[in-house]
Amino acid sequence: MNNIYKRLNVGNDRISEMSDGDLNFLSSSSEDVIYSITKGLSALGNLTHAATNSEEYSQDDAMTDLEKIAQILPVLSLIIEAEYENHFNVIMEKQKRRQIKKEN
């Protein structure tokens, strides 16, 4: 599971070498991923709630779907963590660059 985190996390070394345009793209992409996943999780919660109150939703279907949810949640948390770190590191890099410009 940590492979997805390592794959998505850009890292400070690469971030410090990026152009301003690439930094902006990484930041907005990371925000988009985070918001999309959290909105999807909210919808998943709503659907799960509706399904548990439905007489047409069998116990077998519920167990199968719960297993699928159990498999995806740890992965999603790693994706969110990596994307948040990317976004945060971009903000720090931009602040560092602004400070350097002020000093020059």
Gaussian input, Z-matrix of N, CA and C with variables (Angstrom, degrees):
# hf/3-21g

backbone

0 1
 N
 C     1     B1
 C     2     B2     1     A1
 N     3     B3     2     A2     1     D1
 C     4     B4     3     A3     2     D2
 C     5     B5     4     A4     3     D3
 N     6     B6     5     A5     4     D4
 C     7     B7     6     A6     5     D5
 C     8     B8     7     A7     6     D6
 N     9     B9     8     A8     7     D7
 C    10    B10     9     A9     8     D8
 C    11    B11    10    A10     9     D9
 N    12    B12    11    A11    10    D10
 C    13    B13    12    A12    11    D11
 C    14    B14    13    A13    12    D12
 N    15    B15    14    A14    13    D13
 C    16    B16    15    A15    14    D14
 C    17    B17    16    A16    15    D15
 N    18    B18    17    A17    16    D16
 C    19    B19    18    A18    17    D17
 C    20    B20    19    A19    18    D18
 N    21    B21    20    A20    19    D19
 C    22    B22    21    A21    20    D20
 C    23    B23    22    A22    21    D21
 N    24    B24    23    A23    22    D22
 C    25    B25    24    A24    23    D23
 C    26    B26    25    A25    24    D24
 N    27    B27    26    A26    25    D25
 C    28    B28    27    A27    26    D26
 C    29    B29    28    A28    27    D27
 N    30    B30    29    A29    28    D28
 C    31    B31    30    A30    29    D29
 C    32    B32    31    A31    30    D30
 N    33    B33    32    A32    31    D31
 C    34    B34    33    A33    32    D32
 C    35    B35    34    A34    33    D33
 N    36    B36    35    A35    34    D34
 C    37    B37    36    A36    35    D35
 C    38    B38    37    A37    36    D36
 N    39    B39    38    A38    37    D37
 C    40    B40    39    A39    38    D38
 C    41    B41    40    A40    39    D39
 N    42    B42    41    A41    40    D40
 C    43    B43    42    A42    41    D41
 C    44    B44    43    A43    42    D42
 N    45    B45    44    A44    43    D43
 C    46    B46    45    A45    44    D44
 C    47    B47    46    A46    45    D45
 N    48    B48    47    A47    46    D46
 C    49    B49    48    A48    47    D47
 C    50    B50    49    A49    48    D48
 N    51    B51    50    A50    49    D49
 C    52    B52    51    A51    50    D50
 C    53    B53    52    A52    51    D51
 N    54    B54    53    A53    52    D52
 C    55    B55    54    A54    53    D53
 C    56    B56    55    A55    54    D54
 N    57    B57    56    A56    55    D55
 C    58    B58    57    A57    56    D56
 C    59    B59    58    A58    57    D57
 N    60    B60    59    A59    58    D58
 C    61    B61    60    A60    59    D59
 C    62    B62    61    A61    60    D60
 N    63    B63    62    A62    61    D61
 C    64    B64    63    A63    62    D62
 C    65    B65    64    A64    63    D63
 N    66    B66    65    A65    64    D64
 C    67    B67    66    A66    65    D65
 C    68    B68    67    A67    66    D66
 N    69    B69    68    A68    67    D67
 C    70    B70    69    A69    68    D68
 C    71    B71    70    A70    69    D69
 N    72    B72    71    A71    70    D70
 C    73    B73    72    A72    71    D71
 C    74    B74    73    A73    72    D72
 N    75    B75    74    A74    73    D73
 C    76    B76    75    A75    74    D74
 C    77    B77    76    A76    75    D75
 N    78    B78    77    A77    76    D76
 C    79    B79    78    A78    77    D77
 C    80    B80    79    A79    78    D78
 N    81    B81    80    A80    79    D79
 C    82    B82    81    A81    80    D80
 C    83    B83    82    A82    81    D81
 N    84    B84    83    A83    82    D82
 C    85    B85    84    A84    83    D83
 C    86    B86    85    A85    84    D84
 N    87    B87    86    A86    85    D85
 C    88    B88    87    A87    86    D86
 C    89    B89    88    A88    87    D87
 N    90    B90    89    A89    88    D88
 C    91    B91    90    A90    89    D89
 C    92    B92    91    A91    90    D90
 N    93    B93    92    A92    91    D91
 C    94    B94    93    A93    92    D92
 C    95    B95    94    A94    93    D93
 N    96    B96    95    A95    94    D94
 C    97    B97    96    A96    95    D95
 C    98    B98    97    A97    96    D96
 N    99    B99    98    A98    97    D97
 C   100   B100    99    A99    98    D98
 C   101   B101   100   A100    99    D99
 N   102   B102   101   A101   100   D100
 C   103   B103   102   A102   101   D101
 C   104   B104   103   A103   102   D102
 N   105   B105   104   A104   103   D103
 C   106   B106   105   A105   104   D104
 C   107   B107   106   A106   105   D105
 N   108   B108   107   A107   106   D106
 C   109   B109   108   A108   107   D107
 C   110   B110   109   A109   108   D108
 N   111   B111   110   A110   109   D109
 C   112   B112   111   A111   110   D110
 C   113   B113   112   A112   111   D111
 N   114   B114   113   A113   112   D112
 C   115   B115   114   A114   113   D113
 C   116   B116   115   A115   114   D114
 N   117   B117   116   A116   115   D115
 C   118   B118   117   A117   116   D116
 C   119   B119   118   A118   117   D117
 N   120   B120   119   A119   118   D118
 C   121   B121   120   A120   119   D119
 C   122   B122   121   A121   120   D120
 N   123   B123   122   A122   121   D121
 C   124   B124   123   A123   122   D122
 C   125   B125   124   A124   123   D123
 N   126   B126   125   A125   124   D124
 C   127   B127   126   A126   125   D125
 C   128   B128   127   A127   126   D126
 N   129   B129   128   A128   127   D127
 C   130   B130   129   A129   128   D128
 C   131   B131   130   A130   129   D129
 N   132   B132   131   A131   130   D130
 C   133   B133   132   A132   131   D131
 C   134   B134   133   A133   132   D132
 N   135   B135   134   A134   133   D133
 C   136   B136   135   A135   134   D134
 C   137   B137   136   A136   135   D135
 N   138   B138   137   A137   136   D136
 C   139   B139   138   A138   137   D137
 C   140   B140   139   A139   138   D138
 N   141   B141   140   A140   139   D139
 C   142   B142   141   A141   140   D140
 C   143   B143   142   A142   141   D141
 N   144   B144   143   A143   142   D142
 C   145   B145   144   A144   143   D143
 C   146   B146   145   A145   144   D144
 N   147   B147   146   A146   145   D145
 C   148   B148   147   A147   146   D146
 C   149   B149   148   A148   147   D147
 N   150   B150   149   A149   148   D148
 C   151   B151   150   A150   149   D149
 C   152   B152   151   A151   150   D150
 N   153   B153   152   A152   151   D151
 C   154   B154   153   A153   152   D152
 C   155   B155   154   A154   153   D153
 N   156   B156   155   A155   154   D154
 C   157   B157   156   A156   155   D155
 C   158   B158   157   A157   156   D156
 N   159   B159   158   A158   157   D157
 C   160   B160   159   A159   158   D158
 C   161   B161   160   A160   159   D159
 N   162   B162   161   A161   160   D160
 C   163   B163   162   A162   161   D161
 C   164   B164   163   A163   162   D162
 N   165   B165   164   A164   163   D163
 C   166   B166   165   A165   164   D164
 C   167   B167   166   A166   165   D165
 N   168   B168   167   A167   166   D166
 C   169   B169   168   A168   167   D167
 C   170   B170   169   A169   168   D168
 N   171   B171   170   A170   169   D169
 C   172   B172   171   A171   170   D170
 C   173   B173   172   A172   171   D171
 N   174   B174   173   A173   172   D172
 C   175   B175   174   A174   173   D173
 C   176   B176   175   A175   174   D174
 N   177   B177   176   A176   175   D175
 C   178   B178   177   A177   176   D176
 C   179   B179   178   A178   177   D177
 N   180   B180   179   A179   178   D178
 C   181   B181   180   A180   179   D179
 C   182   B182   181   A181   180   D180
 N   183   B183   182   A182   181   D181
 C   184   B184   183   A183   182   D182
 C   185   B185   184   A184   183   D183
 N   186   B186   185   A185   184   D184
 C   187   B187   186   A186   185   D185
 C   188   B188   187   A187   186   D186
 N   189   B189   188   A188   187   D187
 C   190   B190   189   A189   188   D188
 C   191   B191   190   A190   189   D189
 N   192   B192   191   A191   190   D190
 C   193   B193   192   A192   191   D191
 C   194   B194   193   A193   192   D192
 N   195   B195   194   A194   193   D193
 C   196   B196   195   A195   194   D194
 C   197   B197   196   A196   195   D195
 N   198   B198   197   A197   196   D196
 C   199   B199   198   A198   197   D197
 C   200   B200   199   A199   198   D198
 N   201   B201   200   A200   199   D199
 C   202   B202   201   A201   200   D200
 C   203   B203   202   A202   201   D201
 N   204   B204   203   A203   202   D202
 C   205   B205   204   A204   203   D203
 C   206   B206   205   A205   204   D204
 N   207   B207   206   A206   205   D205
 C   208   B208   207   A207   206   D206
 C   209   B209   208   A208   207   D207
 N   210   B210   209   A209   208   D208
 C   211   B211   210   A210   209   D209
 C   212   B212   211   A211   210   D210
 N   213   B213   212   A212   211   D211
 C   214   B214   213   A213   212   D212
 C   215   B215   214   A214   213   D213
 N   216   B216   215   A215   214   D214
 C   217   B217   216   A216   215   D215
 C   218   B218   217   A217   216   D216
 N   219   B219   218   A218   217   D217
 C   220   B220   219   A219   218   D218
 C   221   B221   220   A220   219   D219
 N   222   B222   221   A221   220   D220
 C   223   B223   222   A222   221   D221
 C   224   B224   223   A223   222   D222
 N   225   B225   224   A224   223   D223
 C   226   B226   225   A225   224   D224
 C   227   B227   226   A226   225   D225
 N   228   B228   227   A227   226   D226
 C   229   B229   228   A228   227   D227
 C   230   B230   229   A229   228   D228
 N   231   B231   230   A230   229   D229
 C   232   B232   231   A231   230   D230
 C   233   B233   232   A232   231   D231
 N   234   B234   233   A233   232   D232
 C   235   B235   234   A234   233   D233
 C   236   B236   235   A235   234   D234
 N   237   B237   236   A236   235   D235
 C   238   B238   237   A237   236   D236
 C   239   B239   238   A238   237   D237
 N   240   B240   239   A239   238   D238
 C   241   B241   240   A240   239   D239
 C   242   B242   241   A241   240   D240
 N   243   B243   242   A242   241   D241
 C   244   B244   243   A243   242   D242
 C   245   B245   244   A244   243   D243
 N   246   B246   245   A245   244   D244
 C   247   B247   246   A246   245   D245
 C   248   B248   247   A247   246   D246
 N   249   B249   248   A248   247   D247
 C   250   B250   249   A249   248   D248
 C   251   B251   250   A250   249   D249
 N   252   B252   251   A251   250   D250
 C   253   B253   252   A252   251   D251
 C   254   B254   253   A253   252   D252
 N   255   B255   254   A254   253   D253
 C   256   B256   255   A255   254   D254
 C   257   B257   256   A256   255   D255
 N   258   B258   257   A257   256   D256
 C   259   B259   258   A258   257   D257
 C   260   B260   259   A259   258   D258
 N   261   B261   260   A260   259   D259
 C   262   B262   261   A261   260   D260
 C   263   B263   262   A262   261   D261
 N   264   B264   263   A263   262   D262
 C   265   B265   264   A264   263   D263
 C   266   B266   265   A265   264   D264
 N   267   B267   266   A266   265   D265
 C   268   B268   267   A267   266   D266
 C   269   B269   268   A268   267   D267
 N   270   B270   269   A269   268   D268
 C   271   B271   270   A270   269   D269
 C   272   B272   271   A271   270   D270
 N   273   B273   272   A272   271   D271
 C   274   B274   273   A273   272   D272
 C   275   B275   274   A274   273   D273
 N   276   B276   275   A275   274   D274
 C   277   B277   276   A276   275   D275
 C   278   B278   277   A277   276   D276
 N   279   B279   278   A278   277   D277
 C   280   B280   279   A279   278   D278
 C   281   B281   280   A280   279   D279
 N   282   B282   281   A281   280   D280
 C   283   B283   282   A282   281   D281
 C   284   B284   283   A283   282   D282
 N   285   B285   284   A284   283   D283
 C   286   B286   285   A285   284   D284
 C   287   B287   286   A286   285   D285
 N   288   B288   287   A287   286   D286
 C   289   B289   288   A288   287   D287
 C   290   B290   289   A289   288   D288
 N   291   B291   290   A290   289   D289
 C   292   B292   291   A291   290   D290
 C   293   B293   292   A292   291   D291
 N   294   B294   293   A293   292   D292
 C   295   B295   294   A294   293   D293
 C   296   B296   295   A295   294   D294
 N   297   B297   296   A296   295   D295
 C   298   B298   297   A297   296   D296
 C   299   B299   298   A298   297   D297
 N   300   B300   299   A299   298   D298
 C   301   B301   300   A300   299   D299
 C   302   B302   301   A301   300   D300
 N   303   B303   302   A302   301   D301
 C   304   B304   303   A303   302   D302
 C   305   B305   304   A304   303   D303
 N   306   B306   305   A305   304   D304
 C   307   B307   306   A306   305   D305
 C   308   B308   307   A307   306   D306
 N   309   B309   308   A308   307   D307
 C   310   B310   309   A309   308   D308
 C   311   B311   310   A310   309   D309

   B1=1.4447
   B2=1.5335
   B3=1.3324
   B4=1.4547
   B5=1.5170
   B6=1.3252
   B7=1.4569
   B8=1.5223
   B9=1.3202
   B10=1.4665
   B11=1.5260
   B12=1.3174
   B13=1.4644
   B14=1.5265
   B15=1.3273
   B16=1.4661
   B17=1.5224
   B18=1.3088
   B19=1.4665
   B20=1.5263
   B21=1.3158
   B22=1.4637
   B23=1.5240
   B24=1.3307
   B25=1.4573
   B26=1.5257
   B27=1.3129
   B28=1.4594
   B29=1.5227
   B30=1.2974
   B31=1.4615
   B32=1.5201
   B33=1.3207
   B34=1.4644
   B35=1.5207
   B36=1.3324
   B37=1.4625
   B38=1.5222
   B39=1.3131
   B40=1.4668
   B41=1.5220
   B42=1.3259
   B43=1.4692
   B44=1.5241
   B45=1.3275
   B46=1.4687
   B47=1.5256
   B48=1.3277
   B49=1.4647
   B50=1.5297
   B51=1.3216
   B52=1.4667
   B53=1.5218
   B54=1.3256
   B55=1.4687
   B56=1.5278
   B57=1.3167
   B58=1.4644
   B59=1.5244
   B60=1.3225
   B61=1.4627
   B62=1.5162
   B63=1.3335
   B64=1.4640
   B65=1.5262
   B66=1.3317
   B67=1.4659
   B68=1.5243
   B69=1.3205
   B70=1.4687
   B71=1.5200
   B72=1.3291
   B73=1.4611
   B74=1.5276
   B75=1.3309
   B76=1.4625
   B77=1.5199
   B78=1.3176
   B79=1.4585
   B80=1.5235
   B81=1.3235
   B82=1.4674
   B83=1.5225
   B84=1.3255
   B85=1.4673
   B86=1.5221
   B87=1.3247
   B88=1.4638
   B89=1.5225
   B90=1.3203
   B91=1.4692
   B92=1.5199
   B93=1.3229
   B94=1.4674
   B95=1.5226
   B96=1.3288
   B97=1.4671
   B98=1.5212
   B99=1.3190
   B100=1.4681
   B101=1.5252
   B102=1.3236
   B103=1.4655
   B104=1.5192
   B105=1.3181
   B106=1.4679
   B107=1.5207
   B108=1.3199
   B109=1.4654
   B110=1.5197
   B111=1.3279
   B112=1.4678
   B113=1.5226
   B114=1.3251
   B115=1.4669
   B116=1.5236
   B117=1.3281
   B118=1.4612
   B119=1.5171
   B120=1.3269
   B121=1.4627
   B122=1.5204
   B123=1.3137
   B124=1.4621
   B125=1.5245
   B126=1.3240
   B127=1.4676
   B128=1.5228
   B129=1.3171
   B130=1.4606
   B131=1.5240
   B132=1.3115
   B133=1.4584
   B134=1.5145
   B135=1.3156
   B136=1.4663
   B137=1.5256
   B138=1.3295
   B139=1.4640
   B140=1.5291
   B141=1.3195
   B142=1.4617
   B143=1.5152
   B144=1.3127
   B145=1.4590
   B146=1.5301
   B147=1.3210
   B148=1.4661
   B149=1.5265
   B150=1.3259
   B151=1.4665
   B152=1.5238
   B153=1.3127
   B154=1.4658
   B155=1.5180
   B156=1.3066
   B157=1.4628
   B158=1.5284
   B159=1.3193
   B160=1.4608
   B161=1.5236
   B162=1.3052
   B163=1.4662
   B164=1.5220
   B165=1.3309
   B166=1.4578
   B167=1.5307
   B168=1.2965
   B169=1.4675
   B170=1.5240
   B171=1.3243
   B172=1.4664
   B173=1.5282
   B174=1.3111
   B175=1.4621
   B176=1.5284
   B177=1.3207
   B178=1.4681
   B179=1.5297
   B180=1.3230
   B181=1.4650
   B182=1.5247
   B183=1.3095
   B184=1.4628
   B185=1.5234
   B186=1.3163
   B187=1.4649
   B188=1.5296
   B189=1.3100
   B190=1.4637
   B191=1.5241
   B192=1.3092
   B193=1.4634
   B194=1.5225
   B195=1.3241
   B196=1.4636
   B197=1.5261
   B198=1.3100
   B199=1.4678
   B200=1.5296
   B201=1.3128
   B202=1.4684
   B203=1.5247
   B204=1.3178
   B205=1.4651
   B206=1.5279
   B207=1.3236
   B208=1.4646
   B209=1.5287
   B210=1.3085
   B211=1.4612
   B212=1.5252
   B213=1.2995
   B214=1.4687
   B215=1.5296
   B216=1.3193
   B217=1.4665
   B218=1.5304
   B219=1.3335
   B220=1.4680
   B221=1.5320
   B222=1.3094
   B223=1.4608
   B224=1.5270
   B225=1.3205
   B226=1.4620
   B227=1.5187
   B228=1.3155
   B229=1.4641
   B230=1.5286
   B231=1.3340
   B232=1.4660
   B233=1.5259
   B234=1.3233
   B235=1.4633
   B236=1.5244
   B237=1.3240
   B238=1.4663
   B239=1.5252
   B240=1.3183
   B241=1.4651
   B242=1.5311
   B243=1.3214
   B244=1.4670
   B245=1.5212
   B246=1.3129
   B247=1.4631
   B248=1.5250
   B249=1.3342
   B250=1.4636
   B251=1.5259
   B252=1.3317
   B253=1.4642
   B254=1.5216
   B255=1.3304
   B256=1.4634
   B257=1.5239
   B258=1.3193
   B259=1.4668
   B260=1.5301
   B261=1.3099
   B262=1.4635
   B263=1.5260
   B264=1.3284
   B265=1.4644
   B266=1.5245
   B267=1.3221
   B268=1.4666
   B269=1.5250
   B270=1.3100
   B271=1.4682
   B272=1.5265
   B273=1.3259
   B274=1.4612
   B275=1.5292
   B276=1.3235
   B277=1.4678
   B278=1.5256
   B279=1.3184
   B280=1.4647
   B281=1.5278
   B282=1.3262
   B283=1.4663
   B284=1.5266
   B285=1.3252
   B286=1.4605
   B287=1.5291
   B288=1.3220
   B289=1.4665
   B290=1.5238
   B291=1.3322
   B292=1.4673
   B293=1.5256
   B294=1.3195
   B295=1.4612
   B296=1.5273
   B297=1.3268
   B298=1.4675
   B299=1.5278
   B300=1.3331
   B301=1.4667
   B302=1.5246
   B303=1.3379
   B304=1.4627
   B305=1.5226
   B306=1.3227
   B307=1.4610
   B308=1.5230
   B309=1.3121
   B310=1.4769
   B311=1.4644
   A1=111.97
   A2=116.77
   A3=118.61
   A4=112.42
   A5=118.16
   A6=120.11
   A7=111.82
   A8=117.95
   A9=120.29
   A10=110.12
   A11=117.21
   A12=120.99
   A13=109.78
   A14=116.14
   A15=120.28
   A16=111.26
   A17=116.14
   A18=120.45
   A19=111.81
   A20=116.98
   A21=120.92
   A22=113.85
   A23=117.01
   A24=120.00
   A25=109.08
   A26=116.12
   A27=121.24
   A28=111.74
   A29=118.05
   A30=121.49
   A31=112.48
   A32=115.39
   A33=121.83
   A34=113.25
   A35=117.77
   A36=120.05
   A37=111.19
   A38=116.76
   A39=120.65
   A40=111.44
   A41=116.51
   A42=119.79
   A43=110.78
   A44=117.38
   A45=120.08
   A46=112.11
   A47=117.64
   A48=121.46
   A49=112.93
   A50=118.13
   A51=121.50
   A52=111.88
   A53=114.48
   A54=120.02
   A55=108.78
   A56=115.90
   A57=119.96
   A58=110.98
   A59=116.88
   A60=120.72
   A61=112.35
   A62=116.10
   A63=119.80
   A64=111.26
   A65=116.34
   A66=119.89
   A67=110.55
   A68=116.12
   A69=119.66
   A70=111.34
   A71=116.48
   A72=120.42
   A73=110.90
   A74=117.30
   A75=121.02
   A76=110.74
   A77=116.49
   A78=120.62
   A79=111.39
   A80=116.81
   A81=118.86
   A82=111.32
   A83=117.72
   A84=120.34
   A85=110.91
   A86=115.92
   A87=119.94
   A88=110.94
   A89=116.34
   A90=119.65
   A91=110.92
   A92=116.86
   A93=120.79
   A94=111.41
   A95=116.70
   A96=120.70
   A97=110.20
   A98=116.22
   A99=120.51
   A100=110.70
   A101=117.46
   A102=120.38
   A103=111.64
   A104=117.65
   A105=120.37
   A106=111.55
   A107=116.44
   A108=119.71
   A109=110.64
   A110=117.47
   A111=118.43
   A112=111.49
   A113=117.78
   A114=119.87
   A115=110.37
   A116=116.44
   A117=120.53
   A118=112.05
   A119=116.64
   A120=120.12
   A121=111.17
   A122=116.37
   A123=119.93
   A124=110.62
   A125=116.53
   A126=120.74
   A127=110.66
   A128=116.62
   A129=121.10
   A130=110.62
   A131=116.44
   A132=120.26
   A133=112.25
   A134=116.20
   A135=119.99
   A136=111.48
   A137=116.16
   A138=120.14
   A139=111.68
   A140=116.12
   A141=120.39
   A142=110.37
   A143=116.04
   A144=120.31
   A145=110.55
   A146=116.57
   A147=120.46
   A148=110.96
   A149=116.57
   A150=120.20
   A151=111.71
   A152=116.95
   A153=119.36
   A154=111.81
   A155=116.58
   A156=120.51
   A157=112.68
   A158=116.76
   A159=121.11
   A160=110.41
   A161=116.08
   A162=120.48
   A163=111.50
   A164=117.52
   A165=121.98
   A166=112.84
   A167=117.42
   A168=122.47
   A169=108.23
   A170=116.87
   A171=120.74
   A172=111.55
   A173=115.39
   A174=121.88
   A175=110.32
   A176=117.18
   A177=120.82
   A178=111.37
   A179=116.19
   A180=119.79
   A181=110.69
   A182=116.26
   A183=120.73
   A184=110.89
   A185=117.48
   A186=120.75
   A187=110.97
   A188=116.77
   A189=120.69
   A190=110.70
   A191=116.31
   A192=120.16
   A193=112.03
   A194=117.58
   A195=120.24
   A196=111.19
   A197=117.17
   A198=120.87
   A199=110.34
   A200=116.37
   A201=120.34
   A202=111.15
   A203=115.83
   A204=120.35
   A205=109.96
   A206=116.86
   A207=121.15
   A208=111.35
   A209=117.49
   A210=120.77
   A211=112.31
   A212=117.21
   A213=120.08
   A214=113.44
   A215=118.40
   A216=119.92
   A217=113.83
   A218=120.23
   A219=118.29
   A220=112.79
   A221=116.88
   A222=120.68
   A223=110.25
   A224=116.19
   A225=119.84
   A226=111.70
   A227=117.32
   A228=119.20
   A229=110.93
   A230=117.74
   A231=120.47
   A232=111.44
   A233=116.30
   A234=120.37
   A235=110.00
   A236=116.47
   A237=120.21
   A238=110.57
   A239=117.09
   A240=120.61
   A241=111.10
   A242=117.05
   A243=120.57
   A244=111.24
   A245=116.88
   A246=120.31
   A247=111.48
   A248=117.08
   A249=119.59
   A250=109.91
   A251=117.00
   A252=119.77
   A253=111.14
   A254=117.04
   A255=119.60
   A256=110.32
   A257=116.18
   A258=121.25
   A259=110.76
   A260=116.89
   A261=121.61
   A262=110.73
   A263=117.20
   A264=120.75
   A265=111.89
   A266=117.25
   A267=120.26
   A268=109.67
   A269=117.26
   A270=120.82
   A271=110.25
   A272=117.05
   A273=120.73
   A274=111.24
   A275=117.19
   A276=121.24
   A277=110.82
   A278=117.31
   A279=120.52
   A280=110.97
   A281=116.73
   A282=120.03
   A283=110.44
   A284=116.28
   A285=120.90
   A286=110.24
   A287=116.84
   A288=120.56
   A289=111.41
   A290=117.30
   A291=120.28
   A292=110.82
   A293=116.09
   A294=120.46
   A295=110.71
   A296=116.41
   A297=120.32
   A298=110.12
   A299=117.50
   A300=120.96
   A301=111.22
   A302=116.95
   A303=120.58
   A304=110.71
   A305=116.20
   A306=120.75
   A307=112.12
   A308=117.27
   A309=120.25
   A310=111.38
   D1=-31.74
   D2=-179.84
   D3=-67.59
   D4=-17.25
   D5=179.82
   D6=-60.65
   D7=-39.15
   D8=179.93
   D9=-65.06
   D10=-37.34
   D11=177.55
   D12=-63.48
   D13=-48.79
   D14=-178.30
   D15=-64.10
   D16=-34.83
   D17=-178.92
   D18=-70.68
   D19=-37.96
   D20=-175.98
   D21=-86.40
   D22=-29.29
   D23=-177.71
   D24=-73.44
   D25=118.09
   D26=-174.71
   D27=-72.54
   D28=-39.95
   D29=178.85
   D30=89.64
   D31=148.25
   D32=-176.09
   D33=-63.36
   D34=-35.21
   D35=-178.97
   D36=-60.84
   D37=-46.62
   D38=179.87
   D39=-72.16
   D40=-36.54
   D41=179.95
   D42=-63.22
   D43=-40.77
   D44=-178.01
   D45=-65.93
   D46=-19.80
   D47=179.57
   D48=-93.56
   D49=-6.00
   D50=-175.96
   D51=-77.79
   D52=150.67
   D53=173.38
   D54=-72.58
   D55=165.58
   D56=177.65
   D57=-59.70
   D58=-39.82
   D59=178.79
   D60=-63.10
   D61=-41.74
   D62=178.14
   D63=-66.95
   D64=-36.82
   D65=176.69
   D66=-62.44
   D67=-44.78
   D68=178.87
   D69=-62.20
   D70=-41.40
   D71=179.48
   D72=-64.47
   D73=-44.36
   D74=179.01
   D75=-62.14
   D76=-43.77
   D77=-179.56
   D78=-62.12
   D79=-48.38
   D80=-178.52
   D81=-68.86
   D82=-35.33
   D83=177.01
   D84=-64.14
   D85=-43.02
   D86=179.09
   D87=-62.96
   D88=-43.19
   D89=177.04
   D90=-60.50
   D91=-43.70
   D92=179.99
   D93=-60.32
   D94=-42.77
   D95=179.66
   D96=-63.06
   D97=-47.40
   D98=-178.24
   D99=-60.87
   D100=-48.66
   D101=-178.90
   D102=-65.56
   D103=-39.53
   D104=179.64
   D105=-63.93
   D106=-43.77
   D107=-179.64
   D108=-66.68
   D109=-43.92
   D110=-178.75
   D111=-66.93
   D112=-36.36
   D113=175.65
   D114=-66.02
   D115=-40.48
   D116=177.78
   D117=-63.75
   D118=-39.55
   D119=177.75
   D120=-65.38
   D121=-38.41
   D122=176.85
   D123=-62.85
   D124=-44.07
   D125=177.47
   D126=-63.91
   D127=-39.19
   D128=177.68
   D129=-61.09
   D130=-41.22
   D131=176.44
   D132=-62.83
   D133=-42.99
   D134=178.32
   D135=-63.23
   D136=-44.16
   D137=179.20
   D138=-65.00
   D139=-40.70
   D140=178.62
   D141=-61.93
   D142=-43.40
   D143=178.25
   D144=-61.29
   D145=-45.37
   D146=179.96
   D147=-64.18
   D148=-38.91
   D149=-178.27
   D150=-67.73
   D151=-36.82
   D152=-179.05
   D153=-69.30
   D154=-21.00
   D155=178.83
   D156=-99.02
   D157=11.73
   D158=-177.81
   D159=-105.20
   D160=132.41
   D161=177.61
   D162=-75.03
   D163=-18.73
   D164=-178.47
   D165=-84.31
   D166=-5.58
   D167=-177.57
   D168=-96.32
   D169=108.30
   D170=-173.72
   D171=-73.47
   D172=159.57
   D173=177.58
   D174=-61.64
   D175=-40.15
   D176=179.10
   D177=-63.87
   D178=-43.71
   D179=177.46
   D180=-62.56
   D181=-40.78
   D182=179.57
   D183=-62.32
   D184=-44.26
   D185=-179.58
   D186=-65.51
   D187=-40.52
   D188=178.06
   D189=-63.11
   D190=-45.60
   D191=-179.76
   D192=-67.71
   D193=-37.81
   D194=177.00
   D195=-63.57
   D196=-37.27
   D197=177.32
   D198=-63.88
   D199=-41.72
   D200=177.68
   D201=-63.37
   D202=-42.00
   D203=178.18
   D204=-63.62
   D205=-42.17
   D206=179.55
   D207=-61.64
   D208=-31.94
   D209=179.65
   D210=-75.81
   D211=-34.64
   D212=-174.82
   D213=-84.05
   D214=-32.27
   D215=-173.71
   D216=-60.04
   D217=-44.65
   D218=178.01
   D219=-62.24
   D220=-35.71
   D221=178.85
   D222=-67.53
   D223=-43.86
   D224=-179.96
   D225=-61.88
   D226=-38.26
   D227=179.90
   D228=-65.23
   D229=-36.73
   D230=177.21
   D231=-68.41
   D232=-37.87
   D233=178.03
   D234=-64.20
   D235=-46.34
   D236=179.23
   D237=-61.61
   D238=-43.29
   D239=-179.98
   D240=-61.43
   D241=-45.85
   D242=179.90
   D243=-63.92
   D244=-44.34
   D245=-178.87
   D246=-68.31
   D247=-35.77
   D248=176.33
   D249=-63.98
   D250=-43.93
   D251=179.11
   D252=-63.18
   D253=-39.71
   D254=175.91
   D255=-58.66
   D256=-49.19
   D257=-178.93
   D258=-60.98
   D259=-46.45
   D260=-179.91
   D261=-62.41
   D262=-44.59
   D263=-179.05
   D264=-65.68
   D265=-33.38
   D266=175.20
   D267=-64.32
   D268=-44.11
   D269=178.65
   D270=-59.64
   D271=-44.45
   D272=179.40
   D273=-63.94
   D274=-40.94
   D275=178.94
   D276=-64.25
   D277=-41.77
   D278=178.59
   D279=-63.62
   D280=-40.84
   D281=178.17
   D282=-63.74
   D283=-41.21
   D284=179.24
   D285=-62.60
   D286=-42.87
   D287=179.79
   D288=-66.03
   D289=-39.82
   D290=177.60
   D291=-63.45
   D292=-39.68
   D293=179.55
   D294=-64.88
   D295=-40.90
   D296=178.80
   D297=-63.88
   D298=-41.03
   D299=178.63
   D300=-63.36
   D301=-38.33
   D302=179.49
   D303=-65.38
   D304=-37.72
   D305=-177.51
   D306=-73.55
   D307=-23.65
   D308=-178.58
   D309=-86.96

